């Protein structure tokens, strides 16, 4: 497998991972609220919500970095791909 093809695959996988990472974080953070919460339960829910927001922010930054790396790998591979179709026609 050529380097350009490998970088194309890696770039696409990194971009897909950057899209799925925040989605999986949201799904893992979903909970139903209590029907009749006590003040302690409300404080716990607020603390959990704040922790989830902080965790999601970190995941969003990681996803952005993965998307940038994937796009850079894809662009590099696209610029350095072999011109095999042109060589076969000559």
ABEGO torsion letter per residue (X at the ends): XBAAAAAAAAAAAAAAAAAAAAAAAAAAABBBBBABBBAAAAAAAAAAAAAAAAAAAAAAAAAAAAAAAAAAAAAAAAAABBBAAAAAAX
